[in-house]
Amino acid sequence: MDSSYLTNPLVFLVQVVFGLYLLIVLLRFLLQLVRADFYNPISQFIVKATAPVLKPFRSFIPGYGGLDLSTLVLAWVVKFLELVLISVITGKTMLLYPALLAIPEILALVINIFLFSILITVIISWISPGGYNPAIGLLYSLTDPVLKPARKILPDMGGLDLSPMIAMILLVLLEMLLIPPLVHLAKTLSF
């Protein structure tokens, strides 16, 4: 039996479990950053899902300038553990490379959170422009700080809002220009 027969499903499970929890942790950080509605049911779920793990971090990692640094450290730890588990499963046990690679991976996920949030809000605005949903309220809270600068730059287009397209293009460019050099740097420093 091929060794990848069990390796690939195990790697997939590790990526799914750690990836979902990392998403929740980063959403907690981003929703705090944009001051989204704390009493929203989805916000409450995110807080309750992250509070037990985050509590020990908060005892020794203070916030700084309104940023919840303990949440960022938790995000890094989750991504680091995921990458270490994957390297152990695949037989390439490493510690320094996953520690360094976790940073660009987290940044890429943050950029993708904004990209998909903007895309979802655009689709929702076409399908159900007047309906309210707790998730949609959070998406608008999350995307508004990214879209505001683009709305200020663009002239009035007669009811057509092109700011999501501009913001998405800039986010993709940011990802293309920022993530590959950081991954290369992680590789260079660890090998």
C-alpha positions as CSV (number, residue, x, y, z in Angstrom):
1,M,0.0,0.0,0.0
2,D,1.3,3.5,-0.9
3,S,2.3,5.6,2.0
4,S,0.4,8.6,0.6
5,Y,-2.8,6.6,0.9
6,L,-3.1,7.6,4.5
7,T,-0.8,10.6,4.4
8,N,-3.0,12.7,2.1
9,P,-6.3,12.2,4.1
10,L,-4.5,13.0,7.3
11,V,-2.9,16.2,5.9
12,F,-6.4,17.2,4.6
13,L,-8.0,16.6,8.0
14,V,-5.2,18.6,9.8
15,Q,-5.6,21.5,7.2
16,V,-9.4,21.5,7.6
17,V,-9.5,21.4,11.4
18,F,-6.7,23.9,12.0
19,G,-7.8,26.1,9.1
20,L,-11.3,26.5,10.4
21,Y,-10.1,27.3,13.9
22,L,-7.5,29.8,12.4
23,L,-10.3,31.4,10.4
24,I,-12.4,31.9,13.6
25,V,-9.4,33.3,15.5
26,L,-8.6,35.8,12.7
27,L,-12.2,36.8,12.4
28,R,-12.2,37.6,16.1
29,F,-9.2,39.8,15.6
30,L,-10.6,41.5,12.5
31,L,-14.0,42.0,13.9
32,Q,-12.5,43.6,17.0
33,L,-10.3,45.7,14.8
34,V,-13.2,47.1,12.8
35,R,-15.4,47.4,15.9
36,A,-18.1,45.1,14.6
37,D,-21.3,44.5,16.6
38,F,-20.2,42.5,19.6
39,Y,-23.7,41.3,20.4
40,N,-24.3,39.9,16.9
41,P,-24.9,36.1,17.3
42,I,-22.0,35.2,15.0
43,S,-19.7,37.5,17.0
44,Q,-20.8,35.8,20.2
45,F,-20.1,32.4,18.6
46,I,-16.6,33.5,17.6
47,V,-15.9,34.9,21.1
48,K,-17.1,31.7,22.8
49,A,-15.2,29.5,20.4
50,T,-11.9,31.3,21.0
51,A,-12.2,32.4,24.6
52,P,-11.0,29.2,26.3
53,V,-7.9,29.0,24.3
54,L,-7.2,32.7,24.3
55,K,-7.5,33.1,28.0
56,P,-4.0,31.8,28.9
57,F,-2.5,34.0,26.2
58,R,-4.1,37.1,27.6
59,S,-2.5,36.5,31.0
60,F,1.0,37.2,29.6
61,I,0.4,39.0,26.2
62,P,-1.0,42.5,26.7
63,G,-2.8,44.5,24.0
64,Y,-1.1,47.4,22.3
65,G,-2.7,50.5,20.9
66,G,-6.1,48.9,20.6
67,L,-4.8,45.7,19.0
68,D,-5.4,42.4,20.6
69,L,-1.9,41.0,20.3
70,S,-2.8,37.8,22.2
71,T,-5.3,36.9,19.4
72,L,-2.5,37.4,16.8
73,V,-0.1,35.2,18.8
74,L,-2.8,32.5,19.0
75,A,-3.3,32.7,15.3
76,W,0.4,32.2,14.8
77,V,0.5,29.3,17.2
78,V,-2.5,27.6,15.5
79,K,-0.9,28.0,12.0
80,F,2.5,26.9,13.4
81,L,1.1,23.7,14.9
82,E,-0.8,22.9,11.7
83,L,2.4,23.2,9.6
84,V,4.4,21.2,12.2
85,L,1.8,18.4,12.2
86,I,1.8,18.4,8.4
87,S,5.6,18.1,8.3
88,V,5.5,15.3,10.8
89,I,2.8,13.4,8.9
90,T,4.7,13.8,5.6
91,G,8.0,12.8,7.3
92,K,9.8,16.1,6.9
93,T,10.0,17.1,10.5
94,M,11.0,20.8,10.7
95,L,10.4,23.6,13.3
96,L,12.0,26.8,12.0
97,Y,10.5,26.8,8.5
98,P,6.9,26.3,9.9
99,A,7.5,29.0,12.4
100,L,8.6,31.5,9.7
101,L,6.1,30.3,7.1
102,A,3.1,30.8,9.5
103,I,3.4,34.6,9.1
104,P,2.9,34.9,5.3
105,E,0.3,32.1,5.5
106,I,-1.7,34.2,8.1
107,L,-1.3,37.3,6.0
108,A,-2.6,35.5,2.9
109,L,-5.6,34.3,4.9
110,V,-6.4,37.8,6.1
111,I,-6.3,39.1,2.6
112,N,-8.5,36.3,1.4
113,I,-11.0,36.9,4.2
114,F,-11.3,40.5,2.9
115,L,-11.5,39.3,-0.7
116,F,-14.2,36.8,-0.1
117,S,-16.1,39.1,2.2
118,I,-16.2,41.8,-0.5
119,L,-17.3,39.2,-3.1
120,I,-20.1,37.9,-0.9
121,T,-21.4,41.4,-0.1
122,V,-21.5,42.2,-3.8
123,I,-23.4,39.0,-4.6
124,I,-25.8,39.6,-1.6
125,S,-26.4,43.2,-2.9
126,W,-27.6,41.8,-6.2
127,I,-29.7,39.0,-4.8
128,S,-31.2,40.5,-1.6
129,P,-30.4,44.1,-1.4
130,G,-32.8,45.0,1.5
131,G,-32.7,41.9,3.7
132,Y,-31.0,41.8,7.0
133,N,-29.0,38.8,8.3
134,P,-26.5,38.8,11.2
135,A,-23.8,37.4,8.9
136,I,-24.4,40.1,6.3
137,G,-24.2,42.8,9.0
138,L,-20.8,41.5,10.1
139,L,-19.6,41.3,6.4
140,Y,-20.5,45.0,5.9
141,S,-18.7,45.9,9.1
142,L,-15.7,44.0,7.9
143,T,-15.6,45.3,4.4
144,D,-16.5,48.9,5.0
145,P,-13.1,50.1,6.1
146,V,-11.5,48.5,3.0
147,L,-14.1,50.0,0.7
148,K,-14.3,53.5,2.1
149,P,-11.0,54.7,0.6
150,A,-12.0,53.4,-2.8
151,R,-15.4,55.1,-2.6
152,K,-13.7,58.4,-1.8
153,I,-11.4,58.2,-4.8
154,L,-14.0,57.1,-7.4
155,P,-16.4,59.6,-8.8
156,D,-20.2,59.1,-8.5
157,M,-21.1,56.5,-11.2
158,G,-24.9,57.1,-11.0
159,G,-25.7,54.4,-8.5
160,L,-23.1,51.9,-9.6
161,D,-20.5,51.2,-6.9
162,L,-17.2,50.1,-8.4
163,S,-15.3,50.3,-5.1
164,P,-15.5,46.5,-4.5
165,M,-13.8,45.9,-7.8
166,I,-11.1,48.4,-7.1
167,A,-10.6,47.1,-3.6
168,M,-10.4,43.4,-4.8
169,I,-7.9,44.3,-7.5
170,L,-5.7,46.1,-4.9
171,L,-6.0,43.2,-2.4
172,V,-5.0,40.7,-5.1
173,L,-2.0,42.9,-6.0
174,L,-1.1,43.2,-2.4
175,E,-1.2,39.4,-2.0
176,M,0.9,38.9,-5.2
177,L,3.5,41.5,-4.1
178,L,3.7,40.7,-0.4
179,I,3.3,36.9,0.1
180,P,5.9,35.4,-2.3
181,P,8.8,37.5,-0.9
182,L,7.9,36.5,2.6
183,V,7.6,32.8,1.7
184,H,11.0,33.1,0.0
185,L,12.5,34.8,3.1
186,A,11.1,32.1,5.3
187,K,12.7,29.4,3.1
188,T,16.0,31.3,2.9
189,L,16.2,31.8,6.7
190,S,15.3,28.2,7.6
191,F,17.5,26.2,5.2
